[in-house]
Amino acid sequence: EDATDTCPSSVVEAGITEENWNVLTERGRDALLKLIECDAGIGAQSHVYGNWPDAGVDDEGKRRLGEQLADLNDSYPGGLPSYLSKARTLLKESADGTNPFDEYEASVPEGEHLEYDSLEPDAKTGMSFTEAEQTGLTGIGDVAFVLVAGGLGERLGYSGIKLSLETNLVTNKSYLGMYVAYIRAMQRMAHVKTGKPT
């Protein structure tokens, strides 16, 4: 158990009793204090710290909440103050209709379209699909593959990262496993077709 601590006046003003304050661990108290101080005069987070039941009622839930706040504070650069400040800025910009990408114009890149089953050279590149593939394979040893993480799959009812989700129920191979297998197959093909080590 963490030692008891005198409840700061800002916490008392927010409605947390000293008994409830001392239900929390030290890191939970630190995080809750940061949340309350960042929310002073605003009250946007009062649903988190307001109207707690008396000490002795759902104390485990209060401790869990304190630990979750502490985890968020530890995991976000600048902690809870930075998180809340950024959230307020983004919400205001959204409400004001501010678009940070106003000066940019979205466009679909022209790209290349190669027919894999055609032996005729492409009008733009002058290469058939096979020739373009061979050209690509000679340079694949200098290519870096980057997978952009898609975050957690919580909305899908999954607690892990989305890349670890299974692609199908037959092989049970994850998306990450599928991408890695594809990259390794490309390495093997490059080695076979070019003779270069990969």
Residue pairs with C-beta under 8 A, 6 or more apart in sequence:
2 24
2 25
2 26
2 29
3 26
4 22
5 21
5 22
5 26
5 29
6 18
7 16
7 17
7 18
7 21
7 22
8 33
10 33
10 36
10 37
10 40
11 21
11 32
11 33
11 36
12 18
14 36
14 46
14 49
14 50
15 49
15 50
15 51
15 52
16 32
16 36
16 49
16 52
17 52
17 54
17 55
19 54
19 55
19 56
20 52
20 54
20 55
20 62
21 29
22 55
23 55
23 59
23 62
23 63
24 32
24 62
24 63
24 66
25 63
25 66
25 67
25 70
27 66
27 67
27 70
28 63
28 65
28 66
28 67
28 69
28 70
29 66
30 70
30 73
31 66
31 69
31 70
31 72
31 73
31 80
32 49
32 66
32 69
34 73
34 79
34 80
34 81
35 45
35 48
35 49
35 69
35 80
35 84
36 45
36 49
37 81
38 45
38 80
38 81
38 84
38 85
39 45
39 46
39 49
39 84
42 88
44 84
44 88
45 84
48 65
48 69
52 62
69 80
72 80
72 83
73 79
73 80
76 82
76 83
92 98
93 100
112 122
112 124
112 125
112 132
113 122
114 122
114 125
114 127
114 128
114 129
114 132
115 129
116 129
117 129
118 128
118 129
119 128
119 130
120 128
121 127
121 128
121 131
122 128
122 132
125 132
127 135
134 193
137 186
137 189
137 190
137 193
137 194
138 190
138 194
138 196
140 186
140 187
140 190
140 198
141 190
141 196
141 198
145 179
145 183
147 163
147 176
147 179
149 161
149 162
149 163
150 161
150 162
150 163
151 161
151 162
152 158
152 159
152 160
152 161
152 162
153 159
153 160
153 161
153 162
153 165
156 162
156 165
158 165
162 175
163 174
163 175
163 176
163 179
164 174
164 175
164 176
165 174
165 175
166 172
166 173
166 174
167 173
167 174
167 175
167 178
173 181
187 198
188 198
190 196
190 198
191 197
191 198
